């Protein structure tokens, strides 16, 4: 590896997407929880704008 003035730890941060580890159960649950919160927030705001909730 060329000396780019950064440590191997930093170089590992920029690895390609193919070399990443498969998602763990915890990361999948975290992503699902975040997606659910975003959907819930969007639904709540849409209901406020449409006048369903006053």
Backbone as a chain_set.jsonl record, in Angstrom:
{"seq": "XXXXXXXXXXXXXXXXXXXXXXXXXXXXXXXXXXXXXXXXXXXXXXXXXXXXXX", "coords": {"N": [[0.849, -1.18, 0.0], [0.552, 2.199, -0.783], [2.303, 4.91, 0.764], [0.336, 7.082, 2.138], [0.281, 8.885, 4.1], [-1.397, 8.194, 6.165], [-2.649, 6.122, 8.779], [-3.018, 2.516, 9.005], [-5.392, 2.004, 10.231], [-7.004, 4.179, 9.564], [-6.983, 3.834, 6.83], [-8.401, 1.479, 6.571], [-10.929, 2.381, 7.033], [-11.754, 3.41, 4.634], [-12.276, 1.282, 2.967], [-13.478, -0.827, 0.281], [-16.958, -1.327, -0.608], [-17.54, -3.979, -1.074], [-15.87, -5.456, 0.569], [-16.862, -5.242, 3.087], [-18.197, -6.401, 6.22], [-20.873, -8.783, 6.582], [-24.177, -7.694, 7.483], [-25.035, -7.531, 10.892], [-27.377, -9.014, 13.213], [-28.089, -7.15, 15.121], [-27.476, -4.693, 13.823], [-29.279, -4.831, 11.74], [-31.719, -4.739, 13.12], [-31.458, -2.204, 14.244], [-31.445, -0.587, 11.939], [-34.021, -1.169, 10.979], [-35.586, -0.16, 13.079], [-34.928, 2.564, 12.905], [-35.963, 3.131, 10.361], [-38.682, 2.669, 10.827], [-39.22, 4.726, 12.659], [-38.793, 6.987, 11.055], [-40.802, 6.664, 9.114], [-43.047, 6.797, 10.802], [-42.827, 9.429, 11.76], [-43.085, 10.865, 9.356], [-45.692, 10.134, 8.618], [-47.143, 11.212, 10.766], [-46.628, 13.969, 10.427], [-47.77, 14.338, 7.888], [-50.432, 13.807, 8.517], [-50.941, 15.958, 10.209], [-50.662, 18.122, 8.43], [-52.678, 17.573, 6.59], [-54.889, 17.921, 8.15], [-56.028, 15.905, 9.647], [-55.273, 15.438, 12.223], [-55.792, 17.686, 14.809]], "CA": [[0.0, 0.0, 0.0], [1.336, 3.422, -0.869], [2.307, 5.713, 1.979], [-0.496, 8.263, 1.901], [0.303, 9.708, 5.291], [-2.438, 7.818, 7.11], [-2.411, 4.814, 9.365], [-3.832, 1.426, 8.474], [-6.729, 2.134, 10.812], [-7.743, 5.112, 8.729], [-7.109, 3.245, 5.495], [-9.47, 0.49, 6.63], [-12.204, 3.097, 7.002], [-12.087, 3.707, 3.244], [-12.296, 0.058, 2.175], [-14.58, -0.905, -0.67], [-18.207, -1.859, -0.067], [-17.532, -5.43, -1.211], [-15.107, -6.098, 1.631], [-17.513, -5.03, 4.38], [-18.77, -7.588, 6.845], [-22.331, -8.853, 6.457], [-24.889, -7.007, 8.557], [-25.383, -8.352, 12.048], [-28.782, -8.914, 13.609], [-28.261, -5.874, 15.821], [-27.503, -3.59, 12.871], [-30.545, -4.918, 10.998], [-32.772, -4.226, 14.002], [-31.254, -0.759, 14.349], [-31.901, 0.013, 10.681], [-35.482, -1.309, 10.93], [-36.152, 0.794, 14.044], [-34.783, 3.9, 12.335], [-36.913, 3.249, 9.255], [-40.016, 2.784, 11.418], [-39.351, 6.072, 13.227], [-38.911, 7.956, 9.949], [-42.145, 6.49, 8.551], [-44.007, 7.312, 11.772], [-42.729, 10.893, 11.764], [-43.659, 11.362, 8.109], [-47.142, 9.935, 8.699], [-47.654, 12.19, 11.716], [-46.6, 15.298, 9.798], [-48.76, 14.348, 6.814], [-51.741, 13.916, 9.154], [-51.064, 17.346, 10.682], [-50.841, 19.007, 7.272], [-53.983, 17.293, 5.97], [-55.947, 18.269, 9.064], [-56.575, 14.734, 10.306], [-54.991, 15.721, 13.631], [-55.853, 19.137, 15.007]], "C": [[0.889, 1.235, 0.0], [1.25, 4.19, 0.432], [1.564, 7.011, 1.696], [-0.562, 9.175, 3.124], [-0.819, 9.392, 6.26], [-2.172, 6.398, 7.595], [-3.296, 3.763, 8.711], [-5.247, 1.493, 9.019], [-7.581, 3.068, 9.974], [-7.947, 4.556, 7.326], [-8.234, 2.221, 5.478], [-10.843, 1.144, 6.581], [-12.679, 3.315, 5.568], [-12.105, 2.467, 2.369], [-13.524, 0.029, 1.27], [-15.799, -1.55, -0.026], [-18.219, -3.388, -0.113], [-16.837, -6.12, -0.046], [-15.727, -5.889, 3.011], [-18.101, -6.327, 4.902], [-20.275, -7.606, 6.625], [-22.997, -8.219, 7.683], [-25.23, -7.983, 9.674], [-26.859, -8.154, 12.367], [-29.045, -7.58, 14.294], [-28.335, -4.707, 14.846], [-28.78, -3.62, 12.027], [-31.694, -4.387, 11.829], [-32.674, -2.713, 14.149], [-31.763, -0.05, 13.095], [-33.426, -0.053, 10.564], [-36.156, -0.328, 11.884], [-36.06, 2.218, 13.511], [-35.776, 4.123, 11.198], [-38.332, 3.42, 9.782], [-40.239, 4.172, 12.003], [-39.518, 7.134, 12.138], [-40.304, 7.877, 9.327], [-43.199, 7.055, 9.495], [-43.992, 8.841, 11.803], [-43.358, 11.483, 10.502], [-45.181, 11.249, 8.134], [-47.777, 10.952, 9.633], [-47.692, 13.579, 11.092], [-47.619, 15.398, 8.66], [-50.169, 14.475, 7.388], [-51.971, 15.329, 9.677], [-51.372, 18.28, 9.518], [-52.222, 18.811, 6.645], [-55.161, 17.588, 6.914], [-56.607, 17.085, 9.749], [-56.399, 14.88, 11.814], [-55.034, 17.23, 13.806], [-55.173, 19.567, 16.275]], "O": [[1.881, 1.285, 0.727], [0.236, 4.129, 1.127], [2.111, 7.928, 1.084], [-1.358, 10.113, 3.174], [-1.167, 10.227, 7.095], [-1.551, 5.59, 6.904], [-4.211, 4.09, 7.954], [-6.195, 1.085, 8.347], [-8.747, 2.78, 9.705], [-8.986, 4.792, 6.709], [-8.946, 2.102, 4.482], [-11.811, 0.527, 6.136], [-13.882, 3.396, 5.32], [-11.965, 2.574, 1.151], [-14.483, 0.772, 1.477], [-15.681, -2.239, 0.987], [-18.851, -4.023, 0.731], [-17.18, -7.253, 0.292], [-15.154, -6.326, 4.009], [-18.455, -7.226, 4.139], [-20.891, -6.549, 6.493], [-22.434, -8.217, 8.778], [-25.657, -9.111, 9.428], [-27.502, -7.239, 11.852], [-30.084, -6.955, 14.081], [-29.168, -3.817, 15.016], [-29.302, -2.573, 11.644], [-32.553, -3.669, 11.317], [-33.692, -2.02, 14.174], [-32.437, 0.976, 13.191], [-34.053, 0.9, 10.103], [-37.177, 0.269, 11.544], [-37.004, 2.995, 13.648], [-36.365, 5.198, 11.092], [-39.102, 4.22, 9.25], [-41.324, 4.737, 11.863], [-40.3, 8.071, 12.294], [-40.918, 8.906, 9.045], [-44.139, 7.715, 9.052], [-45.049, 9.469, 11.867], [-44.076, 12.481, 10.569], [-45.878, 12.173, 7.714], [-48.837, 11.497, 9.327], [-48.69, 14.288, 11.221], [-48.26, 16.436, 8.493], [-51.01, 15.169, 6.816], [-53.086, 15.842, 9.593], [-52.252, 19.135, 9.62], [-52.857, 19.776, 6.219], [-56.315, 17.505, 6.495], [-57.654, 17.248, 10.376], [-57.273, 14.491, 12.588], [-54.397, 17.969, 13.055], [-55.138, 20.757, 16.585]]}, "num_chains": 1, "name": "protein.A"}
